[in-house]
Amino acid sequence: MQKNAPIGIFDSGIGGLTVAHAIKEELPNEHLIYFGDTAHLPYGDKSTATIQAYAIKIADFFLQQNCKIIVIACNSASAAANDLLKEYVASRATIVNVIEPMVDFVVKNESDKTVGVIGTKQTVNSNIYSRSIKNTNSSINVKSLATPLLVPMIEEGFLHNKIAHNIIEKYLRDASLKNIDSLVLGCTHYPLIKNELSQFYDNQVNILDSSIITAEFLKEFLASSDLSTTSTQKGNNQFFVSDLTESFEHSAKLFFGEPVVLQKHQLWE
Ligand code: DGL
């Protein structure tokens, strides 16, 4: 595998740009290729088989670009397609997802605590966080809740207003998230409402952001596998989407935290 090959990053849409931005901050000299499958957004309500079919097609696109790593920057796709993608890609690239680094972090740092997980229906119904955390550290109590309204709410730019506040409050007051010590953001859209979530708990609950944890994991992985770029120049970042509208362009800036030029790339006819 080539050290100076690009890193492919994909999501159902633009939410994964929170992960791409964290990776860019940790690894500024790496060349990043982002693919947002905006034509099929959202993945969170889709079946496992459908998400797997999309993920394979996107992996093929990254393999054509000779990516050394493919980051699944979407919890729903990580839950549904990680194992299949690993098998499919085999030695051609390394698959990194957003769930495993978070699980590693939680099992190391949250012993004897109660950890809440919020995410899409696909992610929460897969039970992947709870299963993986408890398999390694049975002292941790995991409580999960599907919070499907948060993605459309964030996509529509409802972040700091009363409606957003009420939706967040309704979910976080749910009995299934009672008495948690920390909260896993099990969806790559949620870092945008991190402050609002933290404020609900008067900053007494530790909010665990998978974009940062995944970027840190990736940096360590590249170094330990001798796969870090040798370039000393800033990396070249490209952003592709399967469907392009003005609203995606506007939201992309919000999620990435700086202006982004999206290019339409049709993987599907
Ligand atoms: N970004 C996706 C995730 O992390 C949520 C959006 C979707 O449902 O496609 O699960």
py3Dmol code that shows the C-alpha trace and the ligand (Angstrom):
import py3Dmol

protein = """\
ATOM      1  CA  MET A   1       0.000   0.000   0.000  1.00  0.00           C
ATOM      2  CA  GLN A   2       1.277   3.456  -0.922  1.00  0.00           C
ATOM      3  CA  LYS A   3       2.013   5.889   1.906  1.00  0.00           C
ATOM      4  CA  ASN A   4       1.114   8.860  -0.250  1.00  0.00           C
ATOM      5  CA  ALA A   5      -2.147   7.390  -1.530  1.00  0.00           C
ATOM      6  CA  PRO A   6      -5.361   9.218  -0.536  1.00  0.00           C
ATOM      7  CA  ILE A   7      -7.706   8.440   2.340  1.00  0.00           C
ATOM      8  CA  GLY A   8     -11.312   7.884   1.206  1.00  0.00           C
ATOM      9  CA  ILE A   9     -14.063   8.981   3.595  1.00  0.00           C
ATOM     10  CA  PHE A  10     -17.763   8.381   3.017  1.00  0.00           C
ATOM     11  CA  ASP A  11     -21.152   9.024   4.555  1.00  0.00           C
ATOM     12  CA  SER A  12     -24.769   8.914   3.436  1.00  0.00           C
ATOM     13  CA  GLY A  13     -24.479  12.663   2.936  1.00  0.00           C
ATOM     14  CA  ILE A  14     -22.713  15.572   4.488  1.00  0.00           C
ATOM     15  CA  GLY A  15     -22.798  14.567   8.183  1.00  0.00           C
ATOM     16  CA  GLY A  16     -19.538  12.671   7.692  1.00  0.00           C
ATOM     17  CA  LEU A  17     -17.846  16.001   6.975  1.00  0.00           C
ATOM     18  CA  THR A  18     -17.550  16.349  10.774  1.00  0.00           C
ATOM     19  CA  VAL A  19     -15.275  13.279  10.653  1.00  0.00           C
ATOM     20  CA  ALA A  20     -13.461  14.526   7.532  1.00  0.00           C
ATOM     21  CA  HIS A  21     -12.750  17.832   9.245  1.00  0.00           C
ATOM     22  CA  ALA A  22     -11.422  16.146  12.395  1.00  0.00           C
ATOM     23  CA  ILE A  23      -9.171  13.985  10.163  1.00  0.00           C
ATOM     24  CA  LYS A  24      -7.950  17.043   8.290  1.00  0.00           C
ATOM     25  CA  GLU A  25      -7.081  18.717  11.610  1.00  0.00           C
ATOM     26  CA  GLU A  26      -5.192  15.656  12.905  1.00  0.00           C
ATOM     27  CA  LEU A  27      -3.553  14.770   9.591  1.00  0.00           C
ATOM     28  CA  PRO A  28      -3.201  17.998   7.578  1.00  0.00           C
ATOM     29  CA  ASN A  29      -0.771  16.568   5.015  1.00  0.00           C
ATOM     30  CA  GLU A  30      -2.893  13.585   4.013  1.00  0.00           C
ATOM     31  CA  HIS A  31      -4.836  13.755   0.752  1.00  0.00           C
ATOM     32  CA  LEU A  32      -8.550  13.248   1.518  1.00  0.00           C
ATOM     33  CA  ILE A  33     -11.314  12.211  -0.891  1.00  0.00           C
ATOM     34  CA  TYR A  34     -14.802  12.582   0.549  1.00  0.00           C
ATOM     35  CA  PHE A  35     -17.884  10.960  -0.922  1.00  0.00           C
ATOM     36  CA  GLY A  36     -21.355  11.896   0.343  1.00  0.00           C
ATOM     37  CA  ASP A  37     -24.123   9.694  -1.008  1.00  0.00           C
ATOM     38  CA  THR A  38     -26.633  12.532  -0.990  1.00  0.00           C
ATOM     39  CA  ALA A  39     -28.767  10.787  -3.632  1.00  0.00           C
ATOM     40  CA  HIS A  40     -29.584   8.082  -1.071  1.00  0.00           C
ATOM     41  CA  LEU A  41     -29.660  10.101   2.153  1.00  0.00           C
ATOM     42  CA  PRO A  42     -30.681   9.113   4.819  1.00  0.00           C
ATOM     43  CA  TYR A  43     -29.157   5.677   5.430  1.00  0.00           C
ATOM     44  CA  GLY A  44     -30.443   5.553   9.016  1.00  0.00           C
ATOM     45  CA  ASP A  45     -33.915   4.318   8.045  1.00  0.00           C
ATOM     46  CA  LYS A  46     -32.776   1.922   5.278  1.00  0.00           C
ATOM     47  CA  SER A  47     -32.364  -1.847   5.427  1.00  0.00           C
ATOM     48  CA  THR A  48     -28.988  -3.447   6.043  1.00  0.00           C
ATOM     49  CA  ALA A  49     -28.933  -5.000   2.544  1.00  0.00           C
ATOM     50  CA  THR A  50     -29.580  -1.651   0.853  1.00  0.00           C
ATOM     51  CA  ILE A  51     -26.848   0.136   2.826  1.00  0.00           C
ATOM     52  CA  GLN A  52     -24.432  -2.715   2.023  1.00  0.00           C
ATOM     53  CA  ALA A  53     -25.106  -2.374  -1.712  1.00  0.00           C
ATOM     54  CA  TYR A  54     -24.424   1.394  -1.589  1.00  0.00           C
ATOM     55  CA  ALA A  55     -21.269   0.877   0.485  1.00  0.00           C
ATOM     56  CA  ILE A  56     -19.780  -1.637  -1.981  1.00  0.00           C
ATOM     57  CA  LYS A  57     -20.305   0.760  -4.890  1.00  0.00           C
ATOM     58  CA  ILE A  58     -18.638   3.592  -2.960  1.00  0.00           C
ATOM     59  CA  ALA A  59     -15.742   1.307  -1.967  1.00  0.00           C
ATOM     60  CA  ASP A  60     -15.213   0.535  -5.671  1.00  0.00           C
ATOM     61  CA  PHE A  61     -14.973   4.275  -6.346  1.00  0.00           C
ATOM     62  CA  PHE A  62     -12.302   4.663  -3.653  1.00  0.00           C
ATOM     63  CA  LEU A  63     -10.389   1.609  -4.902  1.00  0.00           C
ATOM     64  CA  GLN A  64     -10.299   3.178  -8.369  1.00  0.00           C
ATOM     65  CA  GLN A  65      -8.685   6.239  -6.730  1.00  0.00           C
ATOM     66  CA  ASN A  66      -6.128   3.891  -5.075  1.00  0.00           C
ATOM     67  CA  CYS A  67      -7.140   4.913  -1.548  1.00  0.00           C
ATOM     68  CA  LYS A  68      -4.982   3.330   1.147  1.00  0.00           C
ATOM     69  CA  ILE A  69      -7.728   3.675   3.784  1.00  0.00           C
ATOM     70  CA  ILE A  70     -11.515   3.823   3.490  1.00  0.00           C
ATOM     71  CA  VAL A  71     -13.173   5.521   6.468  1.00  0.00           C
ATOM     72  CA  ILE A  72     -16.867   4.746   6.957  1.00  0.00           C
ATOM     73  CA  ALA A  73     -17.801   8.147   8.411  1.00  0.00           C
ATOM     74  CA  CYS A  74     -21.365   7.092   9.128  1.00  0.00           C
ATOM     75  CA  ASN A  75     -22.571   5.079  12.095  1.00  0.00           C
ATOM     76  CA  SER A  76     -25.461   3.553  10.154  1.00  0.00           C
ATOM     77  CA  ALA A  77     -23.122   2.290   7.399  1.00  0.00           C
ATOM     78  CA  SER A  78     -20.537   1.210   9.994  1.00  0.00           C
ATOM     79  CA  ALA A  79     -23.228  -0.856  11.746  1.00  0.00           C
ATOM     80  CA  ALA A  80     -24.608  -2.333   8.520  1.00  0.00           C
ATOM     81  CA  ALA A  81     -21.648  -2.763   6.176  1.00  0.00           C
ATOM     82  CA  ASN A  82     -18.312  -2.822   8.036  1.00  0.00           C
ATOM     83  CA  ASP A  83     -17.794  -6.616   8.027  1.00  0.00           C
ATOM     84  CA  LEU A  84     -18.894  -6.980   4.423  1.00  0.00           C
ATOM     85  CA  LEU A  85     -16.654  -4.111   3.260  1.00  0.00           C
ATOM     86  CA  LYS A  86     -13.638  -5.578   5.086  1.00  0.00           C
ATOM     87  CA  GLU A  87     -14.171  -8.873   3.315  1.00  0.00           C
ATOM     88  CA  TYR A  88     -14.826  -7.228  -0.059  1.00  0.00           C
ATOM     89  CA  VAL A  89     -11.872  -4.833   0.006  1.00  0.00           C
ATOM     90  CA  ALA A  90      -9.539  -7.403   1.629  1.00  0.00           C
ATOM     91  CA  SER A  91      -5.883  -6.400   1.213  1.00  0.00           C
ATOM     92  CA  ARG A  92      -6.607  -3.660  -1.345  1.00  0.00           C
ATOM     93  CA  ALA A  93      -7.235  -1.023   1.378  1.00  0.00           C
ATOM     94  CA  THR A  94      -7.873  -0.841   5.130  1.00  0.00           C
ATOM     95  CA  ILE A  95     -11.393  -0.183   6.368  1.00  0.00           C
ATOM     96  CA  VAL A  96     -11.769   2.111   9.374  1.00  0.00           C
ATOM     97  CA  ASN A  97     -15.202   2.809  10.811  1.00  0.00           C
ATOM     98  CA  VAL A  98     -16.526   5.252  13.400  1.00  0.00           C
ATOM     99  CA  ILE A  99     -17.876   2.649  15.848  1.00  0.00           C
ATOM    100  CA  GLU A 100     -14.774   0.573  16.722  1.00  0.00           C
ATOM    101  CA  PRO A 101     -12.590   3.528  17.832  1.00  0.00           C
ATOM    102  CA  MET A 102     -15.438   4.767  20.035  1.00  0.00           C
ATOM    103  CA  VAL A 103     -15.990   1.312  21.546  1.00  0.00           C
ATOM    104  CA  ASP A 104     -12.229   1.080  22.318  1.00  0.00           C
ATOM    105  CA  PHE A 105     -12.342   4.496  23.942  1.00  0.00           C
ATOM    106  CA  VAL A 106     -15.394   3.647  26.062  1.00  0.00           C
ATOM    107  CA  VAL A 107     -14.098   0.270  27.288  1.00  0.00           C
ATOM    108  CA  LYS A 108     -10.812   1.906  28.339  1.00  0.00           C
ATOM    109  CA  ASN A 109     -12.231   5.053  29.938  1.00  0.00           C
ATOM    110  CA  GLU A 110     -15.761   4.401  31.191  1.00  0.00           C
ATOM    111  CA  SER A 111     -15.412   1.354  33.487  1.00  0.00           C
ATOM    112  CA  ASP A 112     -18.232   0.978  36.059  1.00  0.00           C
ATOM    113  CA  LYS A 113     -20.164   3.814  34.415  1.00  0.00           C
ATOM    114  CA  THR A 114     -23.503   4.098  32.645  1.00  0.00           C
ATOM    115  CA  VAL A 115     -23.041   5.139  29.036  1.00  0.00           C
ATOM    116  CA  GLY A 116     -25.878   6.416  26.848  1.00  0.00           C
ATOM    117  CA  VAL A 117     -25.853   5.980  23.065  1.00  0.00           C
ATOM    118  CA  ILE A 118     -28.010   7.993  20.667  1.00  0.00           C
ATOM    119  CA  GLY A 119     -28.135   7.338  16.927  1.00  0.00           C
ATOM    120  CA  THR A 120     -30.318   6.440  13.968  1.00  0.00           C
ATOM    121  CA  LYS A 121     -32.727   3.487  14.012  1.00  0.00           C
ATOM    122  CA  GLN A 122     -30.256   1.400  11.973  1.00  0.00           C
ATOM    123  CA  THR A 123     -27.432   2.017  14.442  1.00  0.00           C
ATOM    124  CA  VAL A 124     -29.442   1.619  17.641  1.00  0.00           C
ATOM    125  CA  ASN A 125     -31.458  -1.390  16.447  1.00  0.00           C
ATOM    126  CA  SER A 126     -28.234  -3.158  15.410  1.00  0.00           C
ATOM    127  CA  ASN A 127     -27.265  -3.045  19.108  1.00  0.00           C
ATOM    128  CA  ILE A 128     -23.655  -2.847  17.995  1.00  0.00           C
ATOM    129  CA  TYR A 129     -22.438  -0.365  20.629  1.00  0.00           C
ATOM    130  CA  SER A 130     -24.034  -2.199  23.523  1.00  0.00           C
ATOM    131  CA  ARG A 131     -22.877  -5.641  22.339  1.00  0.00           C
ATOM    132  CA  SER A 132     -19.305  -4.583  21.550  1.00  0.00           C
ATOM    133  CA  ILE A 133     -18.829  -2.561  24.756  1.00  0.00           C
ATOM    134  CA  LYS A 134     -20.251  -5.235  27.071  1.00  0.00           C
ATOM    135  CA  ASN A 135     -18.301  -8.034  25.338  1.00  0.00           C
ATOM    136  CA  THR A 136     -15.053  -6.335  26.347  1.00  0.00           C
ATOM    137  CA  ASN A 137     -15.985  -4.598  29.596  1.00  0.00           C
ATOM    138  CA  SER A 138     -19.018  -6.000  31.394  1.00  0.00           C
ATOM    139  CA  SER A 139     -18.764  -3.362  34.168  1.00  0.00           C
ATOM    140  CA  ILE A 140     -20.210  -0.768  31.778  1.00  0.00           C
ATOM    141  CA  ASN A 141     -23.961  -0.322  31.606  1.00  0.00           C
ATOM    142  CA  VAL A 142     -25.094   0.790  28.127  1.00  0.00           C
ATOM    143  CA  LYS A 143     -28.436   2.520  27.524  1.00  0.00           C
ATOM    144  CA  SER A 144     -29.467   3.341  23.947  1.00  0.00           C
ATOM    145  CA  LEU A 145     -32.129   5.403  22.253  1.00  0.00           C
ATOM    146  CA  ALA A 146     -32.903   5.910  18.556  1.00  0.00           C
ATOM    147  CA  THR A 147     -33.265   9.650  17.942  1.00  0.00           C
ATOM    148  CA  PRO A 148     -34.335   9.771  14.264  1.00  0.00           C
ATOM    149  CA  LEU A 149     -35.638  13.354  14.293  1.00  0.00           C
ATOM    150  CA  LEU A 150     -32.192  14.779  15.014  1.00  0.00           C
ATOM    151  CA  VAL A 151     -30.764  14.214  11.506  1.00  0.00           C
ATOM    152  CA  PRO A 152     -33.521  16.072   9.577  1.00  0.00           C
ATOM    153  CA  MET A 153     -33.547  18.726  12.294  1.00  0.00           C
ATOM    154  CA  ILE A 154     -29.802  19.355  11.883  1.00  0.00           C
ATOM    155  CA  GLU A 155     -30.000  19.109   8.063  1.00  0.00           C
ATOM    156  CA  GLU A 156     -32.612  21.877   8.120  1.00  0.00           C
ATOM    157  CA  GLY A 157     -30.279  24.057  10.183  1.00  0.00           C
ATOM    158  CA  PHE A 158     -32.426  23.832  13.331  1.00  0.00           C
ATOM    159  CA  LEU A 159     -29.560  23.890  15.796  1.00  0.00           C
ATOM    160  CA  HIS A 160     -30.045  26.611  18.356  1.00  0.00           C
ATOM    161  CA  ASN A 161     -33.757  27.480  18.235  1.00  0.00           C
ATOM    162  CA  LYS A 162     -36.708  26.499  20.407  1.00  0.00           C
ATOM    163  CA  ILE A 163     -37.828  23.627  18.183  1.00  0.00           C
ATOM    164  CA  ALA A 164     -34.360  22.071  18.351  1.00  0.00           C
ATOM    165  CA  HIS A 165     -34.299  22.619  22.100  1.00  0.00           C
ATOM    166  CA  ASN A 166     -37.694  20.880  22.528  1.00  0.00           C
ATOM    167  CA  ILE A 167     -36.764  17.885  20.363  1.00  0.00           C
ATOM    168  CA  ILE A 168     -33.453  17.434  22.201  1.00  0.00           C
ATOM    169  CA  GLU A 169     -35.181  17.723  25.561  1.00  0.00           C
ATOM    170  CA  LYS A 170     -37.901  15.223  24.603  1.00  0.00           C
ATOM    171  CA  TYR A 171     -35.292  12.617  23.612  1.00  0.00           C
ATOM    172  CA  LEU A 172     -32.855  13.156  26.466  1.00  0.00           C
ATOM    173  CA  ARG A 173     -35.645  13.040  29.072  1.00  0.00           C
ATOM    174  CA  ASP A 174     -36.621   9.574  27.817  1.00  0.00           C
ATOM    175  CA  ALA A 175     -36.569   6.996  30.621  1.00  0.00           C
ATOM    176  CA  SER A 176     -34.178   4.818  28.601  1.00  0.00           C
ATOM    177  CA  LEU A 177     -31.391   7.413  29.016  1.00  0.00           C
ATOM    178  CA  LYS A 178     -31.869   7.947  32.767  1.00  0.00           C
ATOM    179  CA  ASN A 179     -28.826   8.491  35.002  1.00  0.00           C
ATOM    180  CA  ILE A 180     -26.122   8.276  32.359  1.00  0.00           C
ATOM    181  CA  ASP A 181     -22.550   9.423  33.078  1.00  0.00           C
ATOM    182  CA  SER A 182     -21.559   9.911  29.450  1.00  0.00           C
ATOM    183  CA  LEU A 183     -23.284  10.091  26.073  1.00  0.00           C
ATOM    184  CA  VAL A 184     -21.933   8.616  22.830  1.00  0.00           C
ATOM    185  CA  LEU A 185     -22.827  10.655  19.735  1.00  0.00           C
ATOM    186  CA  GLY A 186     -23.652   7.605  17.621  1.00  0.00           C
ATOM    187  CA  CYS A 187     -24.305   9.621  14.465  1.00  0.00           C
ATOM    188  CA  THR A 188     -21.886  11.789  12.540  1.00  0.00           C
ATOM    189  CA  HIS A 189     -24.431  14.634  12.349  1.00  0.00           C
ATOM    190  CA  TYR A 190     -24.595  15.086  16.100  1.00  0.00           C
ATOM    191  CA  PRO A 191     -21.319  16.980  16.749  1.00  0.00           C
ATOM    192  CA  LEU A 192     -23.218  20.027  15.432  1.00  0.00           C
ATOM    193  CA  ILE A 193     -25.500  19.956  18.480  1.00  0.00           C
ATOM    194  CA  LYS A 194     -22.831  18.892  20.966  1.00  0.00           C
ATOM    195  CA  ASN A 195     -23.145  22.100  23.013  1.00  0.00           C
ATOM    196  CA  GLU A 196     -26.943  21.863  23.153  1.00  0.00           C
ATOM    197  CA  LEU A 197     -26.730  18.241  24.345  1.00  0.00           C
ATOM    198  CA  SER A 198     -24.161  19.170  26.957  1.00  0.00           C
ATOM    199  CA  GLN A 199     -26.245  22.134  28.148  1.00  0.00           C
ATOM    200  CA  PHE A 200     -29.249  19.868  28.696  1.00  0.00           C
ATOM    201  CA  TYR A 201     -27.141  17.999  31.262  1.00  0.00           C
ATOM    202  CA  ASP A 202     -25.686  21.227  32.746  1.00  0.00           C
ATOM    203  CA  ASN A 203     -22.317  20.007  31.437  1.00  0.00           C
ATOM    204  CA  GLN A 204     -22.415  17.130  33.975  1.00  0.00           C
ATOM    205  CA  VAL A 205     -22.469  14.378  31.325  1.00  0.00           C
ATOM    206  CA  ASN A 206     -19.391  13.694  29.244  1.00  0.00           C
ATOM    207  CA  ILE A 207     -20.307  14.001  25.533  1.00  0.00           C
ATOM    208  CA  LEU A 208     -18.230  11.552  23.456  1.00  0.00           C
ATOM    209  CA  ASP A 209     -17.719  12.735  19.887  1.00  0.00           C
ATOM    210  CA  SER A 210     -16.794   9.962  17.448  1.00  0.00           C
ATOM    211  CA  SER A 211     -15.399  12.386  14.847  1.00  0.00           C
ATOM    212  CA  ILE A 212     -12.495  13.347  17.123  1.00  0.00           C
ATOM    213  CA  ILE A 213     -11.982   9.839  18.508  1.00  0.00           C
ATOM    214  CA  THR A 214     -11.944   8.340  14.980  1.00  0.00           C
ATOM    215  CA  ALA A 215      -9.444  10.944  13.725  1.00  0.00           C
ATOM    216  CA  GLU A 216      -7.119  10.248  16.673  1.00  0.00           C
ATOM    217  CA  PHE A 217      -7.438   6.504  16.090  1.00  0.00           C
ATOM    218  CA  LEU A 218      -6.614   6.962  12.391  1.00  0.00           C
ATOM    219  CA  LYS A 219      -3.521   9.030  13.158  1.00  0.00           C
ATOM    220  CA  GLU A 220      -2.185   6.327  15.495  1.00  0.00           C
ATOM    221  CA  PHE A 221      -3.101   3.581  13.041  1.00  0.00           C
ATOM    222  CA  LEU A 222      -1.253   5.242  10.145  1.00  0.00           C
ATOM    223  CA  ALA A 223       1.830   5.811  12.287  1.00  0.00           C
ATOM    224  CA  SER A 224       1.903   2.277  13.720  1.00  0.00           C
ATOM    225  CA  SER A 225       1.315   0.696  10.276  1.00  0.00           C
ATOM    226  CA  ASP A 226       3.960   2.882   8.644  1.00  0.00           C
ATOM    227  CA  LEU A 227       1.291   4.282   6.310  1.00  0.00           C
ATOM    228  CA  SER A 228       1.546   8.017   7.094  1.00  0.00           C
ATOM    229  CA  THR A 229       2.158  10.253   4.108  1.00  0.00           C
ATOM    230  CA  THR A 230       5.732  11.417   3.585  1.00  0.00           C
ATOM    231  CA  SER A 231       4.481  14.728   2.176  1.00  0.00           C
ATOM    232  CA  THR A 232       5.374  17.879   4.096  1.00  0.00           C
ATOM    233  CA  GLN A 233       2.841  19.954   2.127  1.00  0.00           C
ATOM    234  CA  LYS A 234      -0.799  20.479   3.036  1.00  0.00           C
ATOM    235  CA  GLY A 235      -2.971  17.690   1.594  1.00  0.00           C
ATOM    236  CA  ASN A 236      -5.298  18.183  -1.315  1.00  0.00           C
ATOM    237  CA  ASN A 237      -8.944  17.608  -0.306  1.00  0.00           C
ATOM    238  CA  GLN A 238     -11.705  16.712  -2.759  1.00  0.00           C
ATOM    239  CA  PHE A 239     -15.398  16.463  -1.987  1.00  0.00           C
ATOM    240  CA  PHE A 240     -17.813  14.462  -4.136  1.00  0.00           C
ATOM    241  CA  VAL A 241     -21.558  13.960  -3.738  1.00  0.00           C
ATOM    242  CA  SER A 242     -23.959  11.753  -5.672  1.00  0.00           C
ATOM    243  CA  ASP A 243     -26.545  14.548  -5.867  1.00  0.00           C
ATOM    244  CA  LEU A 244     -25.863  18.263  -5.635  1.00  0.00           C
ATOM    245  CA  THR A 245     -28.249  20.999  -4.501  1.00  0.00           C
ATOM    246  CA  GLU A 246     -27.709  24.481  -3.080  1.00  0.00           C
ATOM    247  CA  SER A 247     -28.842  23.277   0.300  1.00  0.00           C
ATOM    248  CA  PHE A 248     -26.117  20.595   0.385  1.00  0.00           C
ATOM    249  CA  GLU A 249     -23.535  23.259  -0.461  1.00  0.00           C
ATOM    250  CA  HIS A 250     -24.776  25.448   2.349  1.00  0.00           C
ATOM    251  CA  SER A 251     -24.842  22.624   4.908  1.00  0.00           C
ATOM    252  CA  ALA A 252     -21.439  21.330   3.831  1.00  0.00           C
ATOM    253  CA  LYS A 253     -19.862  24.529   5.133  1.00  0.00           C
ATOM    254  CA  LEU A 254     -21.625  24.090   8.475  1.00  0.00           C
ATOM    255  CA  PHE A 255     -20.503  20.468   8.886  1.00  0.00           C
ATOM    256  CA  PHE A 256     -16.925  21.000   7.691  1.00  0.00           C
ATOM    257  CA  GLY A 257     -16.566  24.304   9.534  1.00  0.00           C
ATOM    258  CA  GLU A 258     -15.047  26.037   6.503  1.00  0.00           C
ATOM    259  CA  PRO A 259     -16.001  26.545   2.842  1.00  0.00           C
ATOM    260  CA  VAL A 260     -16.177  23.367   0.787  1.00  0.00           C
ATOM    261  CA  VAL A 261     -16.451  22.960  -2.977  1.00  0.00           C
ATOM    262  CA  LEU A 262     -18.721  19.993  -3.682  1.00  0.00           C
ATOM    263  CA  GLN A 263     -18.468  18.193  -7.027  1.00  0.00           C
ATOM    264  CA  LYS A 264     -21.211  15.982  -8.352  1.00  0.00           C
ATOM    265  CA  HIS A 265     -20.047  12.481  -9.140  1.00  0.00           C
ATOM    266  CA  GLN A 266     -22.680  10.112 -10.371  1.00  0.00           C
ATOM    267  CA  LEU A 267     -22.036   6.561  -9.204  1.00  0.00           C
ATOM    268  CA  TRP A 268     -25.596   5.549  -9.984  1.00  0.00           C
ATOM    269  CA  GLU A 269     -27.350   5.986 -13.326  1.00  0.00           C
TER     270      GLU A 269
END
"""
ligand_1 = """\
10
DGL
N -24.512 10.242 9.251
C -25.412 9.132 9.503
C -24.923 8.307 10.690
O -23.867 8.572 11.270
C -26.805 9.595 9.776
C -27.521 10.133 8.593
C -28.318 9.089 7.858
O -29.274 8.544 8.409
O -27.969 8.826 6.729
O -25.574 7.367 11.067
"""
view = py3Dmol.view(width=600, height=400)
view.addModel(protein, "pdb")
view.setStyle({"model": 0}, {"cartoon": {"style": "trace"}})
view.addModel(ligand_1, "xyz")
view.setStyle({"model": 1}, {"stick": {}})
view.zoomTo()
view.show()
